[in-house]
Amino acid sequence: MASANAILSSFLIFITANFKVALPVTVTTPEQVNIPLGRTGEIPCNFYPPSYAAIYWTRRDDADGKEHVISRVGEDVTGSGFDSGNFNLTEDNALQIRYMQLKDEGRYECQVLDTNYEDDASETQVIAIVTPETAPRITWSCGDQCISQHGPSSILNLTCTSDEAKPPVKLIWTNDQGTPIEAVSSSTPNGTMLVGSSVTTSTIQYVVKRNNTLTCQAESEMIGKRSSEQRSTVKLYESVTPDEAPSVTTTCVNHCRTGIDVGTLLNLTCTSGEARPPIKLKWKNSHGSPIVTISSDVQVGSTVGTFVTTAVIQYTFKSNTTLTCQAAGLTGQMTIVQLNEMGIGTSAHRENLNGSEIDEGGFDLVTILLVAVAVAVGVVIILGIAVAVLYKKNKEYSFFPRSGKSYHRAEPEDYIRGYSDESHKL
């Protein structure tokens, strides 16, 4: 289209220059111009011969009438669009639309009146576009069958959702080899933030047979086909081991007080870290005997393809004891719960790959008792020092007689006399 216009313009220039023929003005504009919402864009208006008497820009309204936007006659620029500040004319008479809004969409016409008062016009469709601000988001779900299977053959539902866009984007799923993955469902519901925008969703079903990386790419004419800013990836692992030992929370059910008393009924909930396949949790008492759970559950984790397991027991406190929640099959991953009249303490333990134990901290009742004893000893020592100082300050000095001499207690006035009396001498 552009090359054809250039050829036509060159031909007209050749004719007018060599044969002095006065040709009527010819106007050309693009068929469509896309301007991002909130940005500034231009609609070029090309015409020949280049001399003109006036240029008018109008916009068609819903009734197919024309609304005057801006015009230039000589050096003067006028019009309601110019007065509002939303429109302007460039030096080459292109219409400039500032801070594009949805209300600015429509068909704009450039009309040129030449010096012979001949005129021609051309129209352009202007569309406000909205490109996604962020990359698509990937979420996942797992039906009852998936949760019951848990294994590598379970089917995962992966959903990719784009930001609002106008026109809507297309979402493409691929695996780590670049092979497209067919979507089982897709939709483009209307956006909630911008009128005329749409949100695109695309869902695939995938069976994790090996470690893999899947990609969801948003594509459109506005953002291109391979924009890295519009691409999201998700890593899927055939096997995932929790990084931390299970966590334990307690809830008092009956006979609840500030501490724990005989007869206090507790609910203890053990929760595993994210794993694939999900791990089993086992409760044991201080003798190593299993404790029957009153409920257990498996839910999907925040990491795609992983699961979180919970196991709940009820325990009636009778005396100081220790309970353990063990992640089955994972050596060293356990949490020890200490029940004591002073309170409840937990200590998480797991092992390195080399088998050495790692203490992940927690509330250690033994440590607290040792600290309390140390503080008490310190208080006793301080009190002893204080008593000794007071005793020394208030002590009465006595003079003990030598052999064969009588004893006499010194009186306060003796210190003043300087012990001049012979009976005071030792």
C-alpha positions, 0 to 999 in steps of 0.5 A: 500500500505504501509503495503504491502511494509512493509510485502514484505521488512520483507520477503526479510530481512528474506530470505537474513538473513537466506539463504544468498540469494543475491536478486536484488534491489527493489525500491518503491516510492509514486504514487503521491506527492502534494507540495504547490506552493512556498513550499519545499517538498520531494519524498521518495525513498525506496529500499531493500537491503539497500546497493547501489552503486549509486542513480539517480533521473530523470524527464520525459520530454514532449517527454517521454525522461529523464532529469537527475536531481540529483544523488549520487555516494558514497558521491558525489552529482551532477546534474543540479538540485543540481547546480541550488539549486532547488533540493537536496538529503536528508540523506535517498536519498529522492528527495527534491524540494525547492520552488515548481514552476509550471515548477517543475511538472512532473513524477520523477523517482528514479533509484537505482544501487546496489553493484551487478550492478543490478538496479530497478526504480520507478516513482512518479507524482509530482503536484504543488498545490495552496490552497486558501489564504483567506476564500470565499467571499459572494456577493449578488444581487437582480433582478428587481422583487426582488427590486419591491417586497422588502418584506420578500418573495423576492428572494435573489441571494447569490454568494460564490467565492473562491480564486484561487486554484489548484486543484479547491475547492468545495463550500458547502452552509448550513443554520444555522441548517447545512442543505445543500442548493442546488446551482442553478449554479456553475462554475470554470473559470481559475484563472488570477494570477496563471497558472493552477489555478481555481476560484470556484463560487456557487450561491444559491437563498434564500427567507428570511422567518426568521432570519437566518445564511448561511455558505459557506464552501470551501472543497478539499483534500488539505484543508480538509472538515471543515477548519474554515479558509475556511468558510464564513457566512452571517446573514440574517434578516427578518427586518432591521431598519436604525441606522441613520437618512436619509442624505441629499445632495444638488446640485445647478442647476441654478442661482448658486452663492457662497451663495443662492439667490432668484431664485436659483434652487436646487436639494435636494437628501435624502438617507435612511440608509440600511433597510429591507424592504426598507423605504419610504422617505417623503419631507415636507416644513416648513408648513408640506405640502408634496413636490412632488419628481422628482425621487426616487429609491431603490438599494441594500445595502452593507449588504445582504438583505437590501435596500437603498432608495433615494428621490430627489426634486427640490426647488427654493429658495424664502426666508429663509425656512426649509425643512424636509426629514422624514423616513416614519414609523420611528418616529423621524428619519428625517433630517432638511434642513435650507435654508438661504442666508448665505448657507445650513445647515442640522441637523439630528434627530432620537429617542431612543427606549424610545422616547428621541430625539438624535441630530446627529449634522450636520451644524446648522445655528442658532449655527453658528449665535450665535457664530458669535454674540459672536465673534463680541461682543468680538471684540467690548469689546477689541476695547473699552478697547484699546480706553480707554487705549489710551485716558488715556495715552494722557489725559491732566490734569487740575486743577479746582479752589476752590470757589472764586479763579481764574482758570489757566491751568497748563503749562508744565513748571509749573511742572518743577517749582514745582508750586512756583507761588502763582497764581497756588496754589489752 
